[in-house]
Structure formats: C-alpha cells, structure tokens
C-alpha cells in the first residue's frame, strides 16, 4: 500500500437503468463520502433515454478511460460470469482486486468460480443468499456482505390513500431485454387473467423498459408502461397500486423493496434476495433448473411459482382491500431497514477491512 490516502478504481457498467449501472454509481458515491480516493473506469457508458437515465455529475467527474498506475485497489462490479476482456487486464495483483457481485440462481457454473479465483483476492455480495450461492458453488476466497439499499427518502406511502372496493390494482415490473424468463412478466399477466377472467374491477399494471420487445395484449384491464420513469413518476406508479406481484428470482429486488416502502404488500415468491425484507402473502413454489441457457447456463435452480396458490392469494387480497392495505403498511418498516445510508456504512467498513485500514 502506498503512503497517503488509498486510491480505489471502480470498474463497471455506468448507466442509470441496469442494476449494475446503478451499483457502480452508488458505490462510487459511497467512496466519495470517505477518506479514500476514487476513480471510475466504465466498461460501457450509456445515457440512452436522456434526462431520466443520465449519470450523476459527481460520478461523471470521476471517469477515467485507462488503468492508472497510482491505483491501490480495484473494485469490480459485475455478475459472477465476468468474461469481459477489460476485467482480465490489470496491473494489480489479484489480492488488490475485489469483485462485488450478486446472482439469481442457486449455483454458479464452476468455470466462472475458477475465473474469480484467478483474477480476484476477495468477493463482496449484498446478502447471505448470494454468499451461500457462491460458497456452495465452490468459492474459497473471503466473501464479505455489504448490503444494497433503497431510496427510503424518495419512496413512501400516500397518507391520503384509502382502500377502495371499486378497483383493485396489482403491479409488476421487469426488463424483458435481460432476464425476461427470470422476471416472469408474461406469466404474471397470464396468472392475472386466470385469477380474474371476468372481473372488471381488478386491474394489472406492468412496468417495462423502452427497449422491451412487444408482445400481444388484448385485455383492457392490463396496462403496460414502456417508459423509463424518474423517481417522481415511479413513486406515483407505486402509489397507484394495491399490491405488487413477484414470481421471479432476485439477487436483491429493488422494485419489490420500493413498492413495499410505498405501503404495498408483496404477493408471490419469497426467495433469494427478497428474504431480506419480504412482507405480504407468500405463494408456494418449487425449485427447478434455471431456465436461461445463456445467462445461467442451466446451472442451479430458480423458483417456479405454484399458480393455483398464487391465484388464491391474489383473489383473497382483491376481495379484502382494507385488510390488504393494513398488511402493506405493516411491511414498510422491513423495507426501511435497508437504506442506502446503511449500505454506505457497511460497505465502507468492509472496504477498509480489505485495505487493512
């Protein structure tokens, strides 16, 4: 370690619409608030939809486009299957390189664990679920937990909102360009139709991304939104619902946490990262081989919801709007436990331990 303040390079995707793009920004800001120096080397820089997806100016000011000789440590934000060529080129010894990662199936392909051993000295994950996945997959490096967080100051319930017997609205969200099978958006729509085949007083609102592929939808009760929302618009979208449907596999689950912060109970699969804060109606599920041959390489298992059980719970929620509303309010405290402030404190403690400070 060089004398003086350590200089840390963050390497990762830099954008405001993917999980890892947001991670890169947030943890760069965590480091900015510390005594450590920080630069950001983007694998790819993107602001595809204008203002809502612009990268924050403080993080932009940290960007470098080549390795710096003065760097003391590198923090890489990437999935465990980190095959990007930039991540395999570094002048640092692997003990001075740390991978921050999360995953959404129960195992990682052994070839990727081998690469992690080859290029990194330690790993950080956001929760015990992800740590267990890596250890079961054969990881033998030190593996620390530093949680993610939610925007607890931006997402909160509407105190003027009261449950109504007129229309009950379920919400769900996902980006089909990546993780379409895992997110289960089309399946949520199919389950909704099966649960409420002829009830005009129940709606489903689905948030997608502008680059999501089209799929036919002819039920006027199902509303799909393909815009990238800023926080203000997203807050209003969450507040427009009565419950949030989740059936996929999540390493953390930001949409679910944000919905819960707004007073919506979750209904669906409580698995993976959601076990940190899930509050609502848990549906039964079975674990089956991960269904994505490209990303998850059919390695490990992911949950498959029991449709009959989920339908029963959705019907029960919709039939008791006042009770559902009270359940949702009861889950806010769980979501509040995982703030970005807590994330910053625990992350900086972890980084300082790794640096020996």
HUQUI-V266247 format. One line per field, one symbol per residue. ss: DSSP state (A for helix, B for strand, O for the rest). psi: psi as a letter, one per 40 degrees, with the letter a starting at -180 (. if undefined). burial: 1 if it has 24 or more other ideal C-beta (glycine too) atoms within 12 Angstrom, else 0. Layout:
BEGIN
ss: ???
psi: ???
burial: ???
END
This chain:
BEGIN
ss: OOOOOOBBBBBBBBOOOOAAAAAAAAAAAAAAOOOOBBBBBBBBBOOOOAAAAOOOAAAAOOBOOOOOOOOOBBBBBOOOOOOOAAAAOOOOOAAABBBBOOOOOOOOOAAAAAAAAAAOOBBBBOOAAAAAAAAAOOOOOBBBBOOOOBOOOOOOOOOOOOOOOOOBBBBBBOOOOOOAAAAOAAAAAAAAAAAOOOOOOBBBBBBOOOOOOOOOOOOOOBBBBOOOOOAAAAAAAAAOOOBBBBOOOOOOOAAAAAAAAOOOBBBBOOOAAAAAOOOBBBOOBBBBBOOOOOOOOOOOBBBBBOAAAAAAAAAAAAAOAAAAAAAAAAOAAAAAOOBAAAAAAAAAAAAAAAAOO
psi: hiiahihhhhhiihifeiddddddddddddddeaeiihihhhdhhhgdfaddeiiiddddeehieihhdehdihhhhiidggehddeehieiideehhhhiiieieiihdddddddddeieiihieidddddddddeeheihhihhiaiigeedhiiheehiiiedhhhiiiiihedhfddddfdddddddddddgdfheehihhhhaidehiiihheheehhhhfihhiddddddddeeidihhheahhdcgddddddddeehiihahgibddedehhbhhiiiihihhehdddeffhaiiihihddddddddddddegdddddddddeeddddddgidddddddddddddddef.
burial: 000001111111111111111111111111110101111111101000000010100010011100010011111111111100001001010101111111111111100110111011111111101110110010101011111111110011100000100001111111110111111111111111101100000111111110010000000011111101100001101111111111111111111111111111111111111111111111101000011100111011111110101110111011001001101110110111011101110111011001100
END
